[in-house]
Amino acid sequence: MSKPSSPDHHHQSPYHRVIILGSGPAGLTAALYTARADLAPLVLEGNQPGGQLTITTDVENFPGFPEGILGPELVDRMREQARRFGAQVKFEAATAVDLRQRPFTIHTEEGGATVYRTDALIIATGASAKLSGLPAERELMGYGISACATCDGFFFRDKEVVVIGGGDSAMEEATYLTKFAAKVTVIHRRHELRASKIMQDRAFANPKIAWIWNTVVTDVVGTREGGVTAVRLHNKQTGLDSDYATQGVFYAIGHQPSTGLFAGQITMNDVGYIQVQEPTSRTNVPGVFASGDAMDPIYRQAITAAGTGCRAALDAERWLEELHD
């Protein structure tokens, strides 16, 4: 049980004017801006510090880095920059939040359950790649199964791989993988793609890409020692099951925003992206702001996430000023 609050502040949960959940480009940009505004923000990094950038090798489209930069290095630089201006960064993940009254409370489990309190909360919890939920995925993730072609394509030089999906990201992954793989087979559950015309045309024109339609992957065959050897397929039209030999499996079936923590407390769309009052980062709860992939189902780039992190910081700063007027 938490102690009742008392006038003696030593017994109270630590209070910060701004707390930021998440440490990808959105969270760290928000930290940089709020730190420079003298708000001494606390960043709780979450389970994957740096977010999806840390499973990305070369980032070649972040402005200001003409030679490209490694994802983890870009995150490290952003973190250092935020710290330089007084942001505090802790390797802790929020396990529960209460947004019903201010100050909001945030529970973490690191080193005994800590409870933090804040008047302005910036959500930058990001998103993660969707998988099918097969037991083999947990076993073989990183051992032949991947959800990021740009991170792992290099390891499949001259091998045969499959890409699961039918949208733009699947076409992008498949096309990218042809730089390394000998053959790339796209497996799609329908008989036509959801991808945009330009992405489809590019993929269809690529002689290294093969296609399997109306088919779902029901299992991935392989071991951690030997890697992936095949995928088990089920054809939805014929009902037939078969094995298809492959050495790598790439998932490209979309992303899931990491927003379960806020379910029922904040307005989201039907798949869990937090809704903001465009063009601001304000949510339906005064004092709570959302940025990055947790609220952006469309662009999902490091640079757009950083931009919304900046918005959230400026919105939070103005909100705190109004609060104390």
Secondary structure, DSSP 8 states (H G I E B T S, - for coil): ------S-GGGS--EEEEEEE--SHHHHHHHHHHHHTT---EEE--SSTTGGGGG--EE--STT-TT-EEHHHHHHHHHHHHHHTT-EEE---EEEEE-SSSSEEEEE-TTS-EEEEEEEEEE---EEE-----HHHHHHBTTTEES-HHHHGGGGTT-EEEEE--SHHHHHHHHHHTTT-SEEEEE-SSSS--S-HHHHHHHHT-TTEEEE-SEEEEEEEEETTTEEEEEEEEETTT--EEEEE-SEEEE-S-EEES-GGGTTTS-B-TTS-B---TTS-B-SSTTEEE-GGGT-SS---HHHHHHHHHHHHHHHHHHHHHHT-
